[in-house]
Amino acid sequence: MHRPGTARLPESRRREIFLALVEAQDKDLSVVQSREAVARTFDLSVDEVRQIEREGLDQSWPPL
């Protein structure tokens, strides 16, 4: 179940954001840097990115 801050985003979009976050970290960005970069790219707050990250980890979304 997604959290209220990201409720406006369909699951497919949240999965896309999660994938971008994982890819950013794979390119040697730190966790903080990757969250900030993805937040800028998708016009979200860092907190919203963190919520999506938690959802993706909890549900083992690809590419995990």
FENVENPE-V496520 format. One record per residue. N is the residue number from 1. RES is the residue in one small letter. PSI is psi in whole degrees, 0 to 359 (none if undefined). Layout:
n;res;psi
N;RES;PSI
N;RES;PSI
This chain:
n;res;psi
1;m;134
2;h;163
3;r;158
4;p;324
5;g;335
6;t;12
7;a;333
8;r;348
9;l;132
10;p;156
11;e;322
12;s;322
13;r;320
14;r;322
15;r;321
16;e;318
17;i;318
18;f;316
19;l;316
20;a;322
21;l;313
22;v;317
23;e;322
24;a;319
25;q;327
26;d;338
27;k;24
28;d;18
29;l;146
30;s;168
31;v;313
32;v;313
33;q;319
34;s;319
35;r;316
36;e;318
37;a;315
38;v;322
39;a;316
40;r;315
41;t;319
42;f;9
43;d;52
44;l;167
45;s;159
46;v;325
47;d;320
48;e;319
49;v;319
50;r;320
51;q;317
52;i;320
53;e;314
54;r;317
55;e;315
56;g;319
57;l;315
58;d;325
59;q;7
60;s;47
61;w;149
62;p;145
63;p;23
64;l;none
